[in-house]
Every structure is written in structure tokens, then in C-alpha cells.
Amino acid sequence: MRTIRESKRLARSATLIGKPDQGRAIECAAAHAASAHSFKGGDFCRFADWRFIHRARLNLVPLNGSSSWRSGDQRCRRCANPIESLAHTVNHCMRYSSLYMARHNALIARIKKAAAVKFEIITENQVVGAQRLRPDLIIRKGSTTLIIDATVPSENRIEAFKVAAAEKVAKYEELRKELAESFGGDVTVVPFIVGALGSWDPCNDDLVKKICSRSYGSLLRKLCVSEVISFTRDIYTEHISGVRARHG
């Protein structure tokens, strides 16, 4: 019976993930258990966030252009964008650029706090190198140097996370070479990715294992996921209501 139940569960999951519209965010959320950590116990999650995230991941929020089956005017109600999709609302509508930055900075603050116990913080959001780039964090321990840069992309299949990570690695490759010459040892570019709807990128686990203990790493995942969901829900609420839900 256990085998039958597991087979049925996997079949239901595969069907949902395979849906062109609703499966995009679900595929990202299903990639790691941390993405759904609060669904049963509600840890670090407001009830308003809990109610929002289920609808949002299924793309069932009432936006003009959120789904292919919606008809009528699909323009963004706050800017000139022709499609008011969920991805546009929580990632690209420049009306909320300060909140996008605050969401990003909240992730960096979590990483910095976790890393500060074992690593030396070399720079934080400072201009570095000949290309004058501004990585979020450069941390060092012994002969290991990590260039950490976070991003909060839209969940458009797990491939979107891979593309975002590849862009970060390519962007900081020259800086990595410069720091390798200056510091010596091993210098690595580490993208840190959490989707706008709280999907934890499994590739983040390599960084988490390096900077903190297993127990704190588990807590860090939950805090990062919950914080992103909280910010995203407030951005969405402001977009719909026109009332500022959170100050950036």
C-alpha cells in the first residue's frame, strides 16, 4: 500500500508540474523541501503569506494577464507594461524597485549573519576590481574566498534558476581571476538564488554547508524562504490595493 500511495503521489506531482501554466512555479518549489517548510507547521510564516503563496504558485491570483485563458485588457494597472503577469508584478514593475531591493538585501543580511561566525567579511556591496563590479559579499576563510551574489528571479521552470546562476558566474569571472592573483588559494563565484515565490534553489546547499552548521543551515533555509514570500506578498498586496504594505 505504501508503494501504491507513493506511485500515485508521484503521478499527481508529475501531472501538475507538466501543466504549461501552473507547473512552472511548482517545478521550482518541488526541487527542495525547504520551499514548502511552512505548509504544515506555519514556521516563520504569516497566515496572510500562507494564503497568498498557494494561489500564487498555481498562478491563480487575479491579475489582468496572469493566465493565458484570461480575456480583456491585460495591461498592468500601475505602469505601461502590456501584460500584468505575476512575474511582472513581483519582479519587474519599477514602481516597486525599492521593495525588490529590500527583499534582496534581506537575503544578503541572512547570509552575512550566518557566514560571519566562520568567515571574514572582506567586502559588502562595494566596488571591487578593474571592472568596478559590486558583488553582494566577498568572504574569506583560510585559502578559500567566496564571491557571493544573490538574485530573486521569477519561477519559470528550474531552468530559470540555472540561467540566473550562469549569468552570475559569467559576470564575476574576471573578478574571480583578479582575486585569485591577489589572495591566492581557491576563489569561487557563488550565486545565491531564491525564487520570488519562495523556491529554494538546491544549488544553494553547497554554500550553506560551507558557511554554517547543519542545524543553523536548516534554519537559514526556512528564514530565507519565508522572508522572500513575505516581501513578495506585500508587493502583490500593494499592487492590487494601491496601499503601501511595507516600506523599502
BALOBA-1460 file (C-alpha; in Angstrom, 3 decimals):
// residues 248
<rec num="1" residu="m" x="0.000" y="0.000" z="0.000"/>
<rec num="2" residu="r" x="2.886" y="2.350" z="0.753"/>
<rec num="3" residu="t" x="4.286" y="1.716" z="-2.720"/>
<rec num="4" residu="i" x="0.920" y="2.327" z="-4.358"/>
<rec num="5" residu="r" x="0.382" y="5.570" z="-2.456"/>
<rec num="6" residu="e" x="3.863" y="6.793" z="-3.366"/>
<rec num="7" residu="s" x="3.305" y="5.919" z="-7.015"/>
<rec num="8" residu="k" x="0.008" y="7.813" z="-7.059"/>
<rec num="9" residu="r" x="1.601" y="10.809" z="-5.320"/>
<rec num="10" residu="l" x="4.436" y="10.986" z="-7.836"/>
<rec num="11" residu="a" x="1.969" y="10.679" z="-10.715"/>
<rec num="12" residu="r" x="-0.117" y="13.589" z="-9.374"/>
<rec num="13" residu="s" x="3.015" y="15.704" z="-8.928"/>
<rec num="14" residu="a" x="4.234" y="14.935" z="-12.447"/>
<rec num="15" residu="t" x="0.856" y="15.886" z="-13.901"/>
<rec num="16" residu="l" x="0.819" y="19.222" z="-12.072"/>
<rec num="17" residu="i" x="4.432" y="20.050" z="-12.946"/>
<rec num="18" residu="g" x="3.731" y="19.193" z="-16.576"/>
<rec num="19" residu="k" x="0.990" y="21.811" z="-16.914"/>
<rec num="20" residu="p" x="2.237" y="24.675" z="-19.135"/>
<rec num="21" residu="d" x="0.769" y="27.413" z="-16.931"/>
<rec num="22" residu="q" x="0.563" y="26.113" z="-13.384"/>
<rec num="23" residu="g" x="3.573" y="23.815" z="-13.473"/>
<rec num="24" residu="r" x="6.229" y="26.498" z="-13.884"/>
<rec num="25" residu="a" x="6.473" y="27.637" z="-10.276"/>
<rec num="26" residu="i" x="5.563" y="24.218" z="-8.879"/>
<rec num="27" residu="e" x="8.559" y="22.626" z="-10.602"/>
<rec num="28" residu="c" x="10.884" y="25.080" z="-8.833"/>
<rec num="29" residu="a" x="9.158" y="24.684" z="-5.469"/>
<rec num="30" residu="a" x="9.256" y="20.883" z="-5.720"/>
<rec num="31" residu="a" x="13.029" y="20.872" z="-6.204"/>
<rec num="32" residu="h" x="13.743" y="21.281" z="-2.463"/>
<rec num="33" residu="a" x="11.762" y="20.564" z="0.704"/>
<rec num="34" residu="a" x="12.680" y="23.965" z="2.195"/>
<rec num="35" residu="s" x="10.372" y="25.652" z="-0.326"/>
<rec num="36" residu="a" x="7.357" y="24.142" z="1.471"/>
<rec num="37" residu="h" x="8.686" y="24.073" z="5.036"/>
<rec num="38" residu="s" x="5.861" y="26.205" z="6.453"/>
<rec num="39" residu="f" x="2.904" y="24.476" z="4.807"/>
<rec num="40" residu="k" x="2.172" y="22.166" z="7.744"/>
<rec num="41" residu="g" x="3.510" y="23.969" z="10.801"/>
<rec num="42" residu="g" x="3.499" y="27.577" z="9.616"/>
<rec num="43" residu="d" x="7.050" y="28.254" z="10.843"/>
<rec num="44" residu="f" x="8.167" y="31.871" z="10.245"/>
<rec num="45" residu="c" x="5.119" y="32.467" z="8.062"/>
<rec num="46" residu="r" x="2.266" y="34.922" z="8.496"/>
<rec num="47" residu="f" x="-1.154" y="33.489" z="7.778"/>
<rec num="48" residu="a" x="-1.578" y="36.111" z="5.045"/>
<rec num="49" residu="d" x="1.600" y="34.806" z="3.376"/>
<rec num="50" residu="w" x="0.398" y="31.210" z="3.725"/>
<rec num="51" residu="r" x="-2.887" y="32.055" z="1.985"/>
<rec num="52" residu="f" x="-1.141" y="34.002" z="-0.784"/>
<rec num="53" residu="i" x="1.634" y="31.617" z="-1.717"/>
<rec num="54" residu="h" x="-0.617" y="28.665" z="-2.601"/>
<rec num="55" residu="r" x="-2.597" y="30.708" z="-5.111"/>
<rec num="56" residu="a" x="0.491" y="32.453" z="-6.422"/>
<rec num="57" residu="r" x="2.414" y="29.256" z="-7.142"/>
<rec num="58" residu="l" x="-0.584" y="27.926" z="-9.055"/>
<rec num="59" residu="n" x="-0.861" y="31.252" z="-10.925"/>
<rec num="60" residu="l" x="-4.418" y="31.737" z="-9.689"/>
<rec num="61" residu="v" x="-4.070" y="35.332" z="-8.494"/>
<rec num="62" residu="p" x="-6.494" y="37.875" z="-10.037"/>
<rec num="63" residu="l" x="-4.154" y="39.841" z="-12.321"/>
<rec num="64" residu="n" x="-5.124" y="41.099" z="-15.764"/>
<rec num="65" residu="g" x="-2.579" y="38.987" z="-17.625"/>
<rec num="66" residu="s" x="-1.759" y="36.257" z="-15.121"/>
<rec num="67" residu="s" x="-3.115" y="33.364" z="-17.202"/>
<rec num="68" residu="s" x="-3.427" y="32.557" z="-20.883"/>
<rec num="69" residu="w" x="-7.157" y="31.872" z="-20.540"/>
<rec num="70" residu="r" x="-7.989" y="35.371" z="-19.237"/>
<rec num="71" residu="s" x="-9.547" y="37.735" z="-21.783"/>
<rec num="72" residu="g" x="-9.931" y="41.507" z="-21.902"/>
<rec num="73" residu="d" x="-7.444" y="44.238" z="-21.047"/>
<rec num="74" residu="q" x="-4.183" y="42.632" z="-19.906"/>
<rec num="75" residu="r" x="-2.197" y="45.813" z="-19.249"/>
<rec num="76" residu="c" x="-0.545" y="46.484" z="-15.908"/>
<rec num="77" residu="r" x="-2.747" y="48.712" z="-13.776"/>
<rec num="78" residu="r" x="0.286" y="50.565" z="-12.356"/>
<rec num="79" residu="c" x="2.580" y="51.049" z="-15.368"/>
<rec num="80" residu="a" x="2.627" y="50.843" z="-19.153"/>
<rec num="81" residu="n" x="3.601" y="47.197" z="-19.396"/>
<rec num="82" residu="p" x="1.291" y="45.368" z="-21.848"/>
<rec num="83" residu="i" x="0.982" y="42.205" z="-19.694"/>
<rec num="84" residu="e" x="0.149" y="42.307" z="-15.978"/>
<rec num="85" residu="s" x="1.569" y="38.889" z="-15.132"/>
<rec num="86" residu="l" x="2.584" y="37.717" z="-11.679"/>
<rec num="87" residu="a" x="6.239" y="37.723" z="-12.770"/>
<rec num="88" residu="h" x="5.933" y="41.345" z="-13.869"/>
<rec num="89" residu="t" x="4.218" y="42.369" z="-10.646"/>
<rec num="90" residu="v" x="6.648" y="40.776" z="-8.187"/>
<rec num="91" residu="n" x="9.883" y="41.178" z="-10.167"/>
<rec num="92" residu="h" x="9.776" y="43.799" z="-12.894"/>
<rec num="93" residu="c" x="7.271" y="46.599" z="-12.225"/>
<rec num="94" residu="m" x="9.597" y="49.525" z="-11.473"/>
<rec num="95" residu="r" x="7.013" y="51.081" z="-9.167"/>
<rec num="96" residu="y" x="8.272" y="48.621" z="-6.522"/>
<rec num="97" residu="s" x="12.020" y="48.742" z="-7.207"/>
<rec num="98" residu="s" x="12.777" y="49.793" z="-3.617"/>
<rec num="99" residu="l" x="10.891" y="46.761" z="-2.301"/>
<rec num="100" residu="y" x="12.702" y="44.446" z="-4.719"/>
<rec num="101" residu="m" x="15.985" y="45.794" z="-3.384"/>
<rec num="102" residu="a" x="14.833" y="45.442" z="0.235"/>
<rec num="103" residu="r" x="13.885" y="41.810" z="-0.450"/>
<rec num="104" residu="h" x="17.306" y="41.168" z="-1.972"/>
<rec num="105" residu="n" x="19.113" y="42.900" z="0.904"/>
<rec num="106" residu="a" x="17.191" y="40.827" z="3.455"/>
<rec num="107" residu="l" x="18.682" y="37.671" z="1.904"/>
<rec num="108" residu="i" x="22.186" y="39.135" z="2.000"/>
<rec num="109" residu="a" x="21.751" y="40.058" z="5.660"/>
<rec num="110" residu="r" x="20.831" y="36.441" z="6.432"/>
<rec num="111" residu="i" x="23.846" y="35.077" z="4.574"/>
<rec num="112" residu="k" x="26.202" y="37.589" z="6.174"/>
<rec num="113" residu="k" x="24.999" y="36.731" z="9.674"/>
<rec num="114" residu="a" x="25.454" y="33.019" z="9.021"/>
<rec num="115" residu="a" x="28.898" y="33.406" z="7.450"/>
<rec num="116" residu="a" x="30.318" y="35.865" z="9.982"/>
<rec num="117" residu="v" x="30.960" y="33.106" z="12.532"/>
<rec num="118" residu="k" x="33.460" y="31.214" z="10.360"/>
<rec num="119" residu="f" x="34.411" y="33.650" z="7.600"/>
<rec num="120" residu="e" x="35.925" y="37.115" z="7.415"/>
<rec num="121" residu="i" x="33.706" y="39.583" z="5.573"/>
<rec num="122" residu="i" x="36.038" y="41.229" z="3.037"/>
<rec num="123" residu="t" x="33.516" y="43.472" z="1.259"/>
<rec num="124" residu="e" x="29.763" y="44.018" z="1.210"/>
<rec num="125" residu="n" x="28.206" y="45.732" z="-1.812"/>
<rec num="126" residu="q" x="31.417" y="47.627" z="-2.563"/>
<rec num="127" residu="v" x="33.119" y="48.396" z="-5.872"/>
<rec num="128" residu="v" x="35.880" y="45.840" z="-6.491"/>
<rec num="129" residu="g" x="38.260" y="45.097" z="-9.370"/>
<rec num="130" residu="a" x="39.082" y="46.659" z="-12.703"/>
<rec num="131" residu="q" x="35.514" y="46.258" z="-13.968"/>
<rec num="132" residu="r" x="34.235" y="48.086" z="-10.863"/>
<rec num="133" residu="l" x="31.662" y="45.429" z="-10.051"/>
<rec num="134" residu="r" x="29.706" y="45.343" z="-6.797"/>
<rec num="135" residu="p" x="29.229" y="41.762" z="-5.593"/>
<rec num="136" residu="d" x="26.928" y="41.422" z="-2.611"/>
<rec num="137" residu="l" x="29.558" y="39.754" z="-0.415"/>
<rec num="138" residu="i" x="33.174" y="38.654" z="-0.615"/>
<rec num="139" residu="i" x="34.107" y="36.411" z="2.301"/>
<rec num="140" residu="r" x="37.306" y="34.571" z="3.126"/>
<rec num="141" residu="k" x="38.443" y="31.738" z="5.378"/>
<rec num="142" residu="g" x="41.989" y="30.434" z="5.142"/>
<rec num="143" residu="s" x="42.768" y="29.881" z="1.462"/>
<rec num="144" residu="t" x="39.089" y="29.900" z="0.435"/>
<rec num="145" residu="t" x="37.471" y="33.045" z="-0.954"/>
<rec num="146" residu="l" x="33.805" y="33.187" z="-1.971"/>
<rec num="147" residu="i" x="32.250" y="35.855" z="-4.182"/>
<rec num="148" residu="i" x="28.548" y="35.705" z="-3.288"/>
<rec num="149" residu="d" x="25.860" y="37.420" z="-5.323"/>
<rec num="150" residu="a" x="22.165" y="36.885" z="-4.669"/>
<rec num="151" residu="t" x="19.240" y="37.148" z="-7.043"/>
<rec num="152" residu="v" x="15.478" y="36.614" z="-6.769"/>
<rec num="153" residu="p" x="14.257" y="35.503" z="-10.216"/>
<rec num="154" residu="s" x="10.780" y="34.554" z="-11.322"/>
<rec num="155" residu="e" x="9.986" y="30.844" z="-11.110"/>
<rec num="156" residu="n" x="9.775" y="29.934" z="-14.786"/>
<rec num="157" residu="r" x="10.832" y="26.268" z="-14.527"/>
<rec num="158" residu="i" x="14.059" y="25.176" z="-12.833"/>
<rec num="159" residu="e" x="15.925" y="26.190" z="-15.992"/>
<rec num="160" residu="a" x="15.387" y="29.833" z="-14.986"/>
<rec num="161" residu="f" x="17.488" y="29.233" z="-11.863"/>
<rec num="162" residu="k" x="20.256" y="27.641" z="-13.935"/>
<rec num="163" residu="v" x="20.287" y="30.590" z="-16.338"/>
<rec num="164" residu="a" x="20.407" y="33.102" z="-13.467"/>
<rec num="165" residu="a" x="23.319" y="31.214" z="-11.866"/>
<rec num="166" residu="a" x="25.234" y="31.034" z="-15.150"/>
<rec num="167" residu="e" x="24.828" y="34.783" z="-15.642"/>
<rec num="168" residu="k" x="26.273" y="35.472" z="-12.198"/>
<rec num="169" residu="v" x="29.266" y="33.179" z="-12.790"/>
<rec num="170" residu="a" x="29.995" y="34.798" z="-16.155"/>
<rec num="171" residu="k" x="29.596" y="38.311" z="-14.746"/>
<rec num="172" residu="y" x="32.186" y="37.820" z="-11.995"/>
<rec num="173" residu="e" x="34.667" y="35.581" z="-13.829"/>
<rec num="174" residu="e" x="37.214" y="38.372" z="-14.414"/>
<rec num="175" residu="l" x="36.918" y="39.489" z="-10.801"/>
<rec num="176" residu="r" x="37.456" y="35.893" z="-9.697"/>
<rec num="177" residu="k" x="40.710" y="35.792" z="-11.655"/>
<rec num="178" residu="e" x="41.837" y="39.111" z="-10.153"/>
<rec num="179" residu="l" x="41.158" y="37.948" z="-6.609"/>
<rec num="180" residu="a" x="42.889" y="34.620" z="-7.280"/>
<rec num="181" residu="e" x="46.032" y="36.555" z="-8.209"/>
<rec num="182" residu="s" x="45.731" y="38.863" z="-5.196"/>
<rec num="183" residu="f" x="44.705" y="36.403" z="-2.484"/>
<rec num="184" residu="g" x="45.889" y="33.089" z="-3.893"/>
<rec num="185" residu="g" x="44.135" y="29.873" z="-2.971"/>
<rec num="186" residu="d" x="40.683" y="28.932" z="-4.172"/>
<rec num="187" residu="v" x="38.345" y="31.731" z="-5.327"/>
<rec num="188" residu="t" x="34.801" y="30.762" z="-6.300"/>
<rec num="189" residu="v" x="31.796" y="32.688" z="-7.583"/>
<rec num="190" residu="v" x="28.707" y="31.533" z="-5.677"/>
<rec num="191" residu="p" x="25.265" y="32.547" z="-6.976"/>
<rec num="192" residu="f" x="22.607" y="32.517" z="-4.256"/>
<rec num="193" residu="i" x="19.121" y="32.058" z="-5.669"/>
<rec num="194" residu="v" x="15.696" y="32.082" z="-4.049"/>
<rec num="195" residu="g" x="12.691" y="32.413" z="-6.349"/>
<rec num="196" residu="a" x="10.292" y="35.320" z="-5.881"/>
<rec num="197" residu="l" x="7.641" y="32.836" z="-4.701"/>
<rec num="198" residu="g" x="9.980" y="31.279" z="-2.144"/>
<rec num="199" residu="s" x="11.510" y="28.421" z="-4.132"/>
<rec num="200" residu="w" x="14.856" y="27.390" z="-2.691"/>
<rec num="201" residu="d" x="17.486" y="26.559" z="-5.320"/>
<rec num="202" residu="p" x="19.088" y="23.209" z="-4.336"/>
<rec num="203" residu="c" x="22.454" y="24.554" z="-5.521"/>
<rec num="204" residu="n" x="22.406" y="26.955" z="-2.543"/>
<rec num="205" residu="d" x="23.065" y="23.993" z="-0.265"/>
<rec num="206" residu="d" x="26.754" y="23.918" z="-1.208"/>
<rec num="207" residu="l" x="27.181" y="27.446" z="0.162"/>
<rec num="208" residu="v" x="25.120" y="26.736" z="3.264"/>
<rec num="209" residu="k" x="27.291" y="23.720" z="4.118"/>
<rec num="210" residu="k" x="30.422" y="25.859" z="3.879"/>
<rec num="211" residu="i" x="29.330" y="28.813" z="5.965"/>
<rec num="212" residu="c" x="27.389" y="27.304" z="8.861"/>
<rec num="213" residu="s" x="26.470" y="24.200" z="10.813"/>
<rec num="214" residu="r" x="23.834" y="21.720" z="9.660"/>
<rec num="215" residu="s" x="21.313" y="22.854" z="12.276"/>
<rec num="216" residu="y" x="21.733" y="26.540" z="11.502"/>
<rec num="217" residu="g" x="21.692" y="25.754" z="7.798"/>
<rec num="218" residu="s" x="18.229" y="24.237" z="8.182"/>
<rec num="219" residu="l" x="17.084" y="27.373" z="9.980"/>
<rec num="220" residu="l" x="18.705" y="29.622" z="7.369"/>
<rec num="221" residu="r" x="16.800" y="27.951" z="4.541"/>
<rec num="222" residu="k" x="13.484" y="28.438" z="6.340"/>
<rec num="223" residu="l" x="14.205" y="32.081" z="7.166"/>
<rec num="224" residu="c" x="15.268" y="32.951" z="3.613"/>
<rec num="225" residu="v" x="12.243" y="31.271" z="2.033"/>
<rec num="226" residu="s" x="9.799" y="32.839" z="4.499"/>
<rec num="227" residu="e" x="11.342" y="36.299" z="4.163"/>
<rec num="228" residu="v" x="11.105" y="36.277" z="0.378"/>
<rec num="229" residu="i" x="7.486" y="35.093" z="0.470"/>
<rec num="230" residu="s" x="6.630" y="37.819" z="2.984"/>
<rec num="231" residu="f" x="8.151" y="40.572" z="0.826"/>
<rec num="232" residu="t" x="6.546" y="39.218" z="-2.344"/>
<rec num="233" residu="r" x="3.114" y="39.040" z="-0.750"/>
<rec num="234" residu="d" x="3.400" y="42.654" z="0.425"/>
<rec num="235" residu="i" x="4.476" y="43.771" z="-3.063"/>
<rec num="236" residu="y" x="1.485" y="41.986" z="-4.579"/>
<rec num="237" residu="t" x="-0.903" y="43.438" z="-1.982"/>
<rec num="238" residu="e" x="0.305" y="46.961" z="-2.659"/>
<rec num="239" residu="h" x="-0.044" y="46.393" z="-6.393"/>
<rec num="240" residu="i" x="-3.669" y="45.311" z="-6.045"/>
<rec num="241" residu="s" x="-4.775" y="47.776" z="-3.366"/>
<rec num="242" residu="g" x="-2.561" y="50.780" z="-4.044"/>
<rec num="243" residu="v" x="-1.828" y="50.968" z="-0.299"/>
<rec num="244" residu="r" x="1.804" y="50.688" z="0.846"/>
<rec num="245" residu="a" x="2.133" y="47.434" z="2.782"/>
<rec num="246" residu="r" x="5.839" y="47.688" z="3.561"/>
<rec num="247" residu="h" x="8.470" y="50.397" z="3.363"/>
<rec num="248" residu="g" x="11.618" y="49.533" z="1.394"/>
